[in-house]
Amino acid sequence: MAQSPISIRSARSGDEAALRRLAALDSAEPIVGPVLLAEVDGHVRAALALEDRRVIADPFHPTSQLVVLLEVQAAQPARRRAGLAALRAAVAVRRGLTVPAGSRARA
């Protein structure tokens, strides 16, 4: 059985109607602000608000794996920043420099 293509992307202004529809299906308030969408065959099936990590999903389709993909994608920028901060701190220590408090990686 062929799997449907999944797309994870940032919501755009043209996605407002799809987000309202998805929220209505999920009996939830629409999410606003920066949002990641999970689309299957071009249909929005789940969405995650980047500010508060609230999720809405289509209850008539399997979405648990889509939500996991959204959460992993949402964590990537934070993980990347933490990795860069740790690298900068390590380089600074090797050079004998003082590491600014905001540059330290957070667990």
C-alpha positions in Angstrom: 0.0 0.0 0.0 1.5 3.4 -1.0 1.9 6.0 1.7 0.6 9.5 1.2 3.1 12.3 1.0 3.5 14.3 4.3 4.6 17.9 4.3 5.7 19.9 7.4 5.8 23.6 6.8 5.1 27.0 8.3 1.6 28.4 8.1 1.1 31.3 5.7 -1.7 33.9 5.6 -3.5 31.8 3.1 -3.8 29.0 5.6 -6.2 30.8 8.0 -9.3 29.1 6.6 -7.7 25.7 6.9 -6.7 26.4 10.5 -10.2 27.6 11.4 -11.6 24.4 9.8 -9.1 22.2 11.7 -9.9 23.9 15.0 -13.6 23.4 14.4 -13.1 19.7 13.7 -11.0 19.4 16.9 -13.6 21.4 18.9 -10.8 23.8 19.8 -10.1 27.5 19.5 -8.0 28.3 16.4 -4.3 28.7 17.0 -2.6 31.9 16.1 0.9 33.3 15.7 3.7 31.3 14.2 2.3 27.8 13.4 3.7 24.7 11.9 1.4 22.6 9.7 1.3 18.9 8.8 -0.3 18.3 5.5 -1.2 14.9 4.0 -1.9 14.9 0.3 -2.3 18.7 0.4 -4.8 18.6 3.3 -3.9 20.2 6.7 -4.3 17.4 9.2 -2.5 18.9 12.3 -1.0 22.2 13.4 1.3 23.2 16.3 1.6 26.7 17.7 5.2 27.6 18.1 4.7 30.0 21.0 2.8 27.7 23.4 3.1 24.3 21.6 -0.7 23.9 21.5 -1.8 21.3 18.9 -5.0 21.0 17.0 -5.6 17.9 14.8 -8.2 16.3 12.6 -10.0 13.7 14.7 -11.2 11.8 11.6 -7.7 10.9 10.4 -4.7 9.3 12.2 -2.6 12.2 13.4 -0.5 11.0 16.3 2.6 10.5 14.1 2.0 13.9 12.4 2.0 15.6 15.9 5.3 13.9 16.7 6.8 15.2 13.4 5.5 18.7 14.2 7.1 18.6 17.7 10.4 17.3 16.4 10.5 20.1 13.7 9.5 22.7 16.3 12.4 21.6 18.5 15.0 21.9 15.8 15.7 25.6 15.9 16.1 25.6 19.7 18.4 22.6 19.6 20.4 24.2 16.8 20.8 27.4 18.9 21.8 25.4 22.0 24.4 23.4 20.0 25.9 26.6 18.5 26.0 28.2 22.0 27.8 25.2 23.4 30.3 25.2 20.5 31.0 29.0 21.0 31.5 28.4 24.7 33.9 25.5 24.1 35.9 27.6 21.6 36.0 30.6 24.0 37.2 28.3 26.9 40.0 26.9 24.7 41.1 30.4 23.8 41.0 31.4 27.5 38.2 33.9 27.0 35.3 34.6 29.3 32.1 33.1 28.2 29.1 35.5 28.4 26.3 34.1 30.6 23.8 34.1 27.7 26.1 32.1 25.5 26.0 28.9 27.6 23.9 26.1 26.3 20.8 25.2 28.3 19.8 21.7 29.0 
